Amino acid sequence: MDSTSQPFGEEQNHLGEKLFPILKICQKINSERDLAALLDLIANEATKLMEADRASLFLLDRERGELWSKVALGSKEIRFDARLGIAGAVALTGQTINVEDAHQDPRFYKEIDLRTGYRTQSLLAIPLRNHEGEIIGTFEVLNKKTGAFGKEDEEILKALAAQAAIAIETAQHVEEMRRHRDQLQEENAQLWKEVEGRFSTQSIIGSSERIHAILRLIDQISNSSVNVLITGESGTGKELAAKAIHYKSLRARKPFVALNCAALPESLVESELFGIERGVATGVERRLGKFEAANGGTLFLDEIGDLSLTAQAKLLRVLQERVVEHVGGRKPIPVDVRTLSATNKNLETEIQKGTFRQDLYYRLKVIHIQMPPLREIQEDIPGLANYLLANYCREMKKEAMNLAPQAASACMNYPWPGNVRELENEMKRLVLSVSGSTIAKEDLSEAMRRSGTEVAPSLSTPRFLKDVVSEIEKRMIQEALQQSKQNQLHAAKALGLSRHGLIKKMKRYNIRFRDS
């Protein structure tokens, strides 16, 4: 028997004495979920329990093939090739390694001592295994204060390592879930920013007084809960205005639910609006209506003028009492919904004809927004067209395109019976069919080319054409500069001008160069 060995009975007694401290350590480490704090705790407790000078935990990064440590008491984080050193040998073989003089062992990686300024003498290293038996790292204790580490120390460290590995893996899972949660929150915030930006008032393009008046009104009413009636011809952007109201309001993070009343068969209107109970008819399951789906948010009722008088009466009751009842149900369900409605019909005419309820009309029309047709805001058409062109070019990964002055003038003179929807289709067609960066009048559809490029002068507006052309020119220059990130040479090329010609026009229109 050598001087370091102990009789079996004494060894068992000593292990028994260590059992209670091990249990206390396990209680501590199993309650810690922060990985850095846990590694620090395990290292500190192991140092005291093993009567050592220091403890280190090296975790295995399989993707990078490295061992790393956030904790080596008194040291900073360390990373090294997992094939190096005694820690590496333990992680690769799964064997316990116990040496009295580390610097005499060929497996010892002296670089770590050189980095930390520490002198390792005796060393005991145990593999860390998860519950599936897979090695996740190496647990080391260094420099026993009384001689070398013995078999008893190996058993104590193995018992502690088994519990430490479980706690470490749990902390890693918690840390991964936190990272995933933070990533999701960041992505969610970014998505909301994109959604709110896409549907904010910034998406309503135009600088005419009519558009400015609408934007001011939306800004004023967004944070109230009053009902809004949005009217206008088909394709004038009524739903866009509704979304701008919702996403600028305090309800922005709650649902925006849209229902096209004209697309619903009469038999389905009530169940779609108010919900339906199971068993009302064969095979029917319980289903929420649009009012419940929009609870806390906004319900957009498009083509409200096409609702039947029966459905109008029930809608009026919901708006008055703020409760819904499922079809086939008797229990009133409270709802908190802001109602935005839209129609291309003249509801006052419909009231006179007896097809729309007057009391519902006034309930819906607390605030009225009239979306103008494009022919009434001619000055906004070039800017809107170029905005759409830029979007479609970006989507289709094509070079930026702009309307030539004659093409812009033809667009302004065309009546646009389909309004913005028709303009969108025309710009998309141009992006697909035109090569080059400038769209000429000849590239436009035949109907638009026939519309002409000149505005007939009148005695009351003798300078109208000149003002319009100047406005188009100024706007096109501003947009070209914006798309070229203020690069005058690129902007001039896109506009078919020389750089000197562009600078002259910028001075004429007082357009300042902004260093981006």
C-alpha positions as CSV (number, residue, x, y, z in Angstrom):
1,M,0.0,0.0,0.0
2,D,1.5,3.4,-1.0
3,S,1.6,6.5,1.1
4,T,-1.4,8.1,-0.7
5,S,-3.7,5.1,-0.3
6,Q,-6.1,4.7,2.6
7,P,-7.8,1.6,4.1
8,F,-11.1,0.8,2.5
9,G,-13.1,1.6,5.7
10,E,-11.5,5.0,6.1
11,E,-12.1,5.8,2.4
12,Q,-15.8,4.9,2.7
13,N,-16.1,7.0,5.9
14,H,-14.5,10.0,4.1
15,L,-16.9,9.5,1.1
16,G,-19.7,9.5,3.6
17,E,-18.5,12.8,5.1
18,K,-18.5,14.3,1.6
19,L,-22.0,13.1,0.7
20,F,-23.8,15.9,2.5
21,P,-21.7,18.7,1.0
22,I,-22.2,17.2,-2.4
23,L,-26.0,17.2,-1.9
24,K,-25.9,20.8,-0.7
25,I,-23.8,21.7,-3.9
26,C,-26.3,19.9,-6.1
27,Q,-29.2,21.9,-4.6
28,K,-27.4,25.1,-5.4
29,I,-26.4,24.3,-8.9
30,N,-29.8,22.9,-9.8
31,S,-31.4,26.2,-8.9
32,E,-29.1,28.3,-11.1
33,R,-30.2,28.8,-14.8
34,D,-27.7,31.4,-16.0
35,L,-24.9,29.5,-17.7
36,A,-22.1,31.9,-16.8
37,A,-23.2,32.1,-13.1
38,L,-23.7,28.3,-13.0
39,L,-20.1,27.6,-14.3
40,D,-18.7,30.0,-11.8
41,L,-20.7,28.4,-9.0
42,I,-19.7,24.8,-9.9
43,A,-16.0,25.8,-10.1
44,N,-16.1,27.6,-6.8
45,E,-17.8,24.8,-5.0
46,A,-15.6,22.1,-6.6
47,T,-12.5,24.0,-5.5
48,K,-13.6,23.9,-1.9
49,L,-15.0,20.4,-1.9
50,M,-11.9,18.9,-3.5
51,E,-9.5,20.9,-1.4
52,A,-7.9,22.1,-4.6
53,D,-6.4,25.4,-5.7
54,R,-8.6,25.9,-8.7
55,A,-11.3,24.2,-10.9
56,S,-12.1,24.6,-14.5
57,L,-15.0,23.5,-16.7
58,F,-14.4,23.2,-20.4
59,L,-17.5,22.8,-22.7
60,L,-17.3,21.1,-26.0
61,D,-18.3,23.2,-29.1
62,R,-18.9,20.4,-31.6
63,E,-19.5,22.7,-34.6
64,R,-16.1,24.4,-34.2
65,G,-14.3,21.4,-32.8
66,E,-13.2,23.5,-29.8
67,L,-13.2,23.3,-26.0
68,W,-14.0,26.6,-24.3
69,S,-14.4,27.9,-20.8
70,K,-16.2,30.9,-19.4
71,V,-14.7,29.9,-16.0
72,A,-11.2,29.1,-15.0
73,L,-11.0,30.8,-11.7
74,G,-8.9,34.0,-12.0
75,S,-8.8,33.7,-15.8
76,K,-10.7,35.0,-18.9
77,E,-12.5,32.9,-21.4
78,I,-10.3,30.3,-23.1
79,R,-10.8,28.5,-26.4
80,F,-8.6,25.9,-28.0
81,D,-8.7,22.9,-30.4
82,A,-10.6,20.1,-28.7
83,R,-7.8,17.6,-29.6
84,L,-5.3,19.4,-27.4
85,G,-4.3,19.0,-23.8
86,I,-5.5,16.7,-21.1
87,A,-8.9,18.3,-21.2
88,G,-9.0,17.4,-24.9
89,A,-7.9,13.8,-24.3
90,V,-10.7,13.4,-21.7
91,A,-13.3,14.9,-24.0
92,L,-12.3,12.7,-26.9
93,T,-11.8,9.4,-25.0
94,G,-14.3,9.7,-22.1
95,Q,-11.5,8.5,-19.7
96,T,-10.7,9.9,-16.4
97,I,-7.1,11.3,-16.2
98,N,-5.3,11.9,-12.9
99,V,-1.7,13.1,-13.0
100,E,0.6,14.2,-10.2
101,D,2.9,16.4,-12.3
102,A,1.0,17.8,-15.3
103,H,4.1,19.4,-17.0
104,Q,5.7,15.9,-17.2
105,D,2.7,14.5,-19.0
106,P,3.1,14.7,-22.8
107,R,-0.7,15.3,-23.2
108,F,-0.6,18.5,-21.1
109,Y,-1.2,21.7,-23.1
110,K,1.3,24.2,-21.6
111,E,-0.2,27.1,-23.7
112,I,-3.0,27.5,-21.2
113,D,-0.7,28.1,-18.3
114,L,1.3,30.5,-20.4
115,R,-1.9,32.5,-21.2
116,T,-3.2,32.6,-17.6
117,G,0.2,32.8,-15.8
118,Y,-0.9,29.9,-13.6
119,R,1.3,26.9,-12.7
120,T,-0.5,23.6,-12.9
121,Q,1.0,20.8,-10.8
122,S,-1.4,18.0,-10.0
123,L,-4.5,17.6,-12.2
124,L,-7.7,15.5,-12.1
125,A,-10.0,15.6,-15.2
126,I,-13.4,13.9,-15.5
127,P,-15.7,13.9,-18.6
128,L,-19.0,15.7,-18.4
129,R,-21.8,13.6,-19.8
130,N,-25.4,14.5,-20.5
131,H,-28.4,12.2,-19.6
132,E,-27.9,10.4,-22.9
133,G,-24.2,9.6,-22.1
134,E,-22.9,12.1,-24.7
135,I,-19.7,14.0,-23.7
136,I,-20.4,17.7,-23.4
137,G,-17.1,18.8,-21.9
138,T,-14.4,18.2,-19.3
139,F,-14.3,19.0,-15.5
140,E,-10.9,19.6,-14.1
141,V,-9.6,20.3,-10.6
142,L,-6.0,21.6,-10.2
143,N,-3.3,21.4,-7.6
144,K,-4.5,19.4,-4.6
145,K,-3.5,21.3,-1.4
146,T,-2.4,18.1,0.4
147,G,-0.5,15.9,-2.1
148,A,-2.0,14.3,-5.2
149,F,-5.6,13.5,-6.1
150,G,-6.5,9.9,-5.1
151,K,-9.2,7.4,-6.1
152,E,-11.5,8.8,-3.5
153,D,-11.2,12.2,-5.2
154,E,-12.0,10.7,-8.5
155,E,-15.3,9.2,-7.2
156,I,-16.3,12.5,-5.5
157,L,-15.6,14.5,-8.7
158,K,-17.5,11.9,-10.8
159,A,-20.5,12.3,-8.5
160,L,-20.3,16.0,-8.7
161,A,-19.7,16.0,-12.5
162,A,-22.9,13.9,-13.1
163,Q,-25.0,16.5,-11.4
164,A,-23.1,19.4,-12.9
165,A,-23.6,18.1,-16.5
166,I,-27.4,17.9,-16.0
167,A,-27.4,21.5,-14.6
168,I,-25.2,22.8,-17.4
169,E,-27.3,21.2,-20.2
170,T,-30.5,22.6,-18.6
171,A,-28.9,26.1,-18.4
172,Q,-27.8,25.7,-22.0
173,H,-31.3,24.9,-23.1
174,V,-32.7,27.8,-21.1
175,E,-30.0,30.1,-22.7
176,E,-30.9,28.8,-26.2
177,M,-34.7,29.4,-25.5
178,R,-33.9,33.0,-24.3
179,R,-31.8,33.6,-27.4
180,H,-34.6,32.2,-29.5
181,R,-37.2,34.3,-27.6
182,D,-35.1,37.5,-28.0
183,Q,-34.6,36.7,-31.7
184,L,-38.4,36.2,-32.2
185,Q,-39.1,39.4,-30.3
186,E,-36.6,41.3,-32.5
187,E,-38.1,39.7,-35.7
188,N,-41.6,40.4,-34.4
189,A,-40.7,44.1,-33.7
190,Q,-39.1,44.4,-37.2
191,L,-42.1,42.8,-38.8
192,W,-44.5,45.1,-37.0
193,K,-42.3,48.1,-38.0
194,E,-42.6,46.9,-41.7
195,V,-46.3,46.3,-41.4
196,E,-47.0,49.6,-39.8
197,G,-44.7,51.4,-42.3
198,R,-46.4,49.6,-45.2
199,F,-49.9,50.6,-44.1
200,S,-49.2,53.9,-42.5
201,T,-50.2,57.2,-44.1
202,Q,-46.7,57.1,-45.7
203,S,-48.2,54.6,-48.1
204,I,-50.8,57.1,-49.3
205,I,-48.8,58.9,-52.0
206,G,-49.6,62.4,-53.1
207,S,-48.9,66.0,-52.4
208,S,-52.2,67.6,-53.6
209,E,-54.4,69.4,-51.2
210,R,-57.0,66.7,-51.4
211,I,-54.6,64.0,-50.3
212,H,-53.1,66.3,-47.6
213,A,-56.6,66.9,-46.2
214,I,-57.2,63.1,-46.0
215,L,-53.8,62.5,-44.3
216,R,-54.5,65.3,-41.8
217,L,-58.0,63.8,-41.0
218,I,-56.6,60.3,-40.6
219,D,-53.9,61.6,-38.2
220,Q,-56.6,63.4,-36.2
221,I,-59.0,60.5,-35.8
222,S,-56.7,57.5,-35.6
223,N,-56.5,57.3,-31.8
224,S,-60.2,57.7,-31.3
225,S,-62.7,54.8,-31.6
226,V,-65.3,56.5,-33.8
227,N,-66.7,54.7,-36.8
228,V,-65.5,55.9,-40.2
229,L,-67.2,55.7,-43.6
230,I,-64.8,55.7,-46.5
231,T,-66.4,56.4,-49.9
232,G,-65.0,56.6,-53.4
233,E,-64.9,54.9,-56.8
234,S,-63.5,51.4,-57.2
235,G,-59.7,51.4,-57.0
236,T,-59.2,54.7,-55.2
237,G,-57.6,53.1,-52.1
238,K,-60.4,52.8,-49.6
239,E,-58.9,49.8,-47.9
240,L,-55.5,51.5,-47.8
241,A,-57.0,54.4,-46.0
242,A,-58.7,52.0,-43.5
243,K,-55.4,50.2,-42.8
244,A,-53.7,53.6,-42.3
245,I,-56.3,54.5,-39.7
246,H,-55.9,51.1,-37.9
247,Y,-52.1,51.0,-38.0
248,K,-51.7,54.5,-36.7
249,S,-54.1,53.9,-33.9
250,L,-53.8,52.4,-30.4
251,R,-55.4,49.3,-31.8
252,A,-52.4,48.7,-34.3
253,R,-51.2,45.5,-32.5
254,K,-54.7,44.1,-32.4
255,P,-56.4,42.4,-35.4
256,F,-57.4,44.2,-38.6
257,V,-60.2,42.0,-40.0
258,A,-61.6,42.8,-43.5
259,L,-64.9,41.5,-44.9
260,N,-66.1,42.1,-48.5
261,C,-69.9,42.2,-48.0
262,A,-70.5,42.1,-51.8
263,A,-68.7,38.7,-52.1
264,L,-70.9,37.0,-49.5
265,P,-74.1,35.0,-50.4
266,E,-77.1,36.3,-48.4
267,S,-77.3,33.0,-46.5
268,L,-73.8,33.4,-45.1
269,V,-73.7,37.1,-44.1
270,E,-75.0,36.6,-40.6
271,S,-72.8,33.6,-39.7
272,E,-69.7,35.5,-41.2
273,L,-70.4,38.6,-39.2
274,F,-71.7,37.2,-35.9
275,G,-70.6,33.6,-35.8
276,I,-72.5,30.3,-35.7
277,E,-73.2,27.6,-33.1
278,R,-72.5,23.9,-33.7
279,G,-75.4,21.9,-34.9
280,V,-77.4,24.7,-36.4
281,A,-77.4,22.6,-39.5
282,T,-76.1,19.2,-40.5
283,G,-72.3,19.2,-40.3
284,V,-72.0,22.8,-39.0
285,E,-69.2,23.4,-36.4
286,R,-69.0,26.3,-34.0
287,R,-67.3,29.2,-35.7
288,L,-66.4,32.8,-34.6
289,G,-67.7,35.7,-36.6
290,K,-65.7,38.6,-37.9
291,F,-66.7,40.8,-34.9
292,E,-65.3,38.4,-32.4
293,A,-62.2,37.8,-34.6
294,A,-61.6,41.6,-34.6
295,N,-62.2,42.0,-30.9
296,G,-59.9,44.7,-29.5
297,G,-59.0,45.8,-33.0
298,T,-60.7,47.0,-36.2
299,L,-63.3,45.5,-38.5
300,F,-63.3,46.8,-42.1
301,L,-66.6,46.2,-43.9
302,D,-65.9,46.7,-47.6
303,E,-68.9,47.3,-50.0
304,I,-71.2,48.0,-47.0
305,G,-73.8,49.2,-49.5
306,D,-74.4,45.7,-50.7
307,L,-75.7,44.3,-47.3
308,S,-79.3,43.3,-47.2
309,L,-81.8,45.2,-45.1
310,T,-82.0,42.2,-42.7
311,A,-78.3,42.1,-42.2
312,Q,-78.2,45.9,-41.8
313,A,-80.7,45.7,-39.0
314,K,-78.6,43.2,-37.1
315,L,-75.4,45.1,-37.8
316,L,-77.1,48.2,-36.4
317,R,-77.9,46.4,-33.2
318,V,-74.3,45.2,-32.7
319,L,-73.0,48.7,-33.2
320,Q,-75.5,50.1,-30.7
321,E,-75.2,47.4,-28.0
322,R,-71.6,46.2,-28.5
323,V,-72.6,42.6,-28.2
324,V,-73.1,39.8,-30.8
325,E,-75.1,36.6,-30.7
326,H,-74.1,33.5,-32.8
327,V,-76.5,32.2,-35.3
328,G,-78.4,29.5,-33.3
329,G,-77.1,30.9,-30.0
330,R,-78.7,32.9,-27.2
331,K,-75.7,34.1,-25.2
332,P,-74.7,37.7,-25.8
333,I,-71.0,38.1,-26.4
334,P,-69.5,41.5,-25.7
335,V,-67.1,42.9,-28.3
336,D,-64.8,45.9,-28.5
337,V,-64.4,46.7,-32.1
338,R,-63.9,49.8,-34.2
339,T,-65.9,49.7,-37.4
340,L,-64.5,51.2,-40.6
341,S,-66.8,50.9,-43.6
342,A,-66.3,51.5,-47.3
343,T,-68.5,51.7,-50.4
344,N,-68.4,53.0,-54.0
345,K,-72.2,53.6,-53.8
346,N,-73.9,56.8,-52.9
347,L,-75.6,55.7,-49.7
348,E,-77.9,58.8,-49.5
349,T,-79.3,57.8,-52.9
350,E,-79.7,54.2,-51.6
351,I,-81.6,55.5,-48.6
352,Q,-84.0,57.4,-50.9
353,K,-84.5,54.1,-52.9
354,G,-85.2,52.2,-49.6
355,T,-82.2,49.9,-49.9
356,F,-80.1,51.3,-47.1
357,R,-81.2,52.1,-43.6
358,Q,-80.8,55.8,-42.7
359,D,-80.2,55.0,-39.0
360,L,-77.3,52.6,-39.9
361,Y,-75.9,55.3,-42.3
362,Y,-75.5,57.8,-39.5
363,R,-74.1,55.2,-37.1
364,L,-71.4,54.3,-39.7
365,K,-70.7,57.9,-40.8
366,V,-69.4,59.5,-37.7
367,I,-66.4,60.6,-39.8
368,H,-66.6,60.6,-43.6
369,I,-63.5,60.2,-45.8
370,Q,-64.0,60.7,-49.6
371,M,-61.2,59.1,-51.6
372,P,-60.7,61.1,-54.8
373,P,-60.5,59.5,-58.3
374,L,-57.1,60.0,-60.0
375,R,-58.7,62.3,-62.6
376,E,-59.4,64.8,-59.8
377,I,-55.8,64.8,-58.5
378,Q,-53.9,64.9,-61.8
379,E,-50.9,66.5,-60.2
380,D,-50.3,63.4,-58.0
381,I,-50.3,60.9,-60.9
382,P,-46.6,61.2,-62.0
383,G,-45.3,60.9,-58.4
384,L,-47.6,57.9,-57.7
385,A,-46.7,56.3,-61.1
386,N,-42.9,56.6,-60.4
387,Y,-43.5,55.3,-56.8
388,L,-45.2,52.2,-58.2
389,L,-42.4,51.8,-60.9
390,A,-39.8,51.9,-58.2
391,N,-41.6,49.2,-56.1
392,Y,-42.1,46.9,-59.1
393,C,-38.5,47.3,-60.3
394,R,-37.3,46.4,-56.8
395,E,-39.6,43.4,-56.6
396,M,-38.6,42.2,-60.1
397,K,-34.9,43.0,-59.6
398,K,-34.8,45.4,-62.5
399,E,-32.9,48.6,-63.1
400,A,-34.8,51.7,-61.8
401,M,-37.2,53.2,-64.3
402,N,-38.8,56.6,-64.7
403,L,-41.5,58.2,-66.9
404,A,-40.2,60.6,-69.6
405,P,-42.0,64.0,-69.4
406,Q,-44.3,63.2,-72.4
407,A,-45.3,59.9,-70.9
408,A,-46.0,61.6,-67.5
409,S,-48.1,64.1,-69.3
410,A,-50.1,61.4,-71.0
411,C,-50.6,59.7,-67.7
412,M,-52.0,62.9,-66.2
413,N,-54.4,63.4,-69.1
414,Y,-55.8,59.9,-69.1
415,P,-59.1,59.6,-67.1
416,W,-58.1,56.3,-65.3
417,P,-61.5,54.7,-64.9
418,G,-59.9,52.0,-62.8
419,N,-58.1,54.5,-60.7
420,V,-55.0,53.4,-58.7
421,R,-55.7,49.7,-59.4
422,E,-55.5,50.4,-63.1
423,L,-52.4,52.5,-62.7
424,E,-50.8,49.7,-60.7
425,N,-51.5,47.3,-63.5
426,E,-50.1,49.7,-66.2
427,M,-46.9,50.3,-64.3
428,K,-46.4,46.6,-63.7
429,R,-46.9,45.9,-67.4
430,L,-44.3,48.6,-68.2
431,V,-41.7,47.2,-65.9
432,L,-42.1,43.8,-67.5
433,S,-42.2,45.0,-71.1
434,V,-39.9,48.0,-71.4
435,S,-36.1,47.7,-71.6
436,G,-34.0,50.6,-70.4
437,S,-34.5,53.1,-67.6
438,T,-36.8,55.6,-69.3
439,I,-40.4,55.0,-70.3
440,A,-41.5,56.9,-73.3
441,K,-45.0,57.8,-74.4
442,E,-44.8,55.2,-77.1
443,D,-44.4,52.5,-74.4
444,L,-47.8,53.3,-72.8
445,S,-51.0,51.4,-73.6
446,E,-52.9,52.6,-76.7
447,A,-55.7,54.1,-74.7
448,M,-53.2,56.2,-72.8
449,R,-51.4,57.3,-75.9
450,R,-54.7,58.5,-77.4
451,S,-55.3,60.6,-74.3
452,G,-52.6,63.1,-75.6
453,T,-49.9,64.9,-73.7
454,E,-51.3,68.4,-73.8
455,V,-53.7,70.0,-71.4
456,A,-56.1,72.3,-73.3
457,P,-55.4,75.9,-72.2
458,S,-58.2,78.1,-71.1
459,L,-58.4,81.8,-70.4
460,S,-58.7,81.2,-66.7
461,T,-55.6,79.0,-66.5
462,P,-53.2,80.2,-69.2
463,R,-50.1,78.9,-67.4
464,F,-51.5,75.5,-66.4
465,L,-49.4,73.4,-68.8
466,K,-46.2,75.2,-67.9
467,D,-46.8,74.7,-64.2
468,V,-47.6,71.1,-64.6
469,V,-44.6,70.3,-66.7
470,S,-42.4,72.1,-64.2
471,E,-43.9,70.1,-61.4
472,I,-43.3,66.9,-63.2
473,E,-39.7,67.8,-64.0
474,K,-39.0,68.8,-60.4
475,R,-40.5,65.7,-59.0
476,M,-38.7,63.4,-61.5
477,I,-35.4,65.0,-60.6
478,Q,-36.0,64.6,-56.9
479,E,-37.0,60.9,-57.3
480,A,-34.0,60.2,-59.6
481,L,-31.6,61.7,-56.9
482,Q,-33.3,59.7,-54.2
483,Q,-33.1,56.4,-56.2
484,S,-29.4,57.1,-57.1
485,K,-28.6,57.9,-53.4
486,Q,-27.8,61.5,-54.4
487,N,-25.3,60.5,-57.1
488,Q,-25.8,63.3,-59.6
489,L,-24.0,61.5,-62.4
490,H,-26.3,58.4,-62.1
491,A,-29.4,60.6,-61.7
492,A,-28.5,62.6,-64.8
493,K,-28.0,59.4,-66.8
494,A,-31.4,58.0,-65.6
495,L,-33.1,61.2,-66.7
496,G,-31.3,61.4,-70.1
497,L,-29.4,64.6,-69.1
498,S,-25.8,65.6,-68.8
499,R,-24.6,66.2,-65.3
500,H,-24.2,69.9,-66.1
501,G,-27.8,70.0,-67.4
502,L,-29.1,68.3,-64.2
503,I,-27.2,70.8,-62.0
504,K,-28.8,73.7,-64.0
505,K,-32.3,72.3,-63.5
506,M,-31.6,71.7,-59.8
507,K,-30.7,75.4,-59.4
508,R,-33.8,76.4,-61.3
509,Y,-36.1,74.4,-59.0
510,N,-34.0,75.1,-55.9
511,I,-33.3,71.4,-55.3
512,R,-30.5,71.1,-52.8
513,F,-28.0,68.3,-53.0
514,R,-28.1,66.1,-49.8
515,D,-25.1,64.1,-48.9
516,S,-26.5,60.7,-48.0
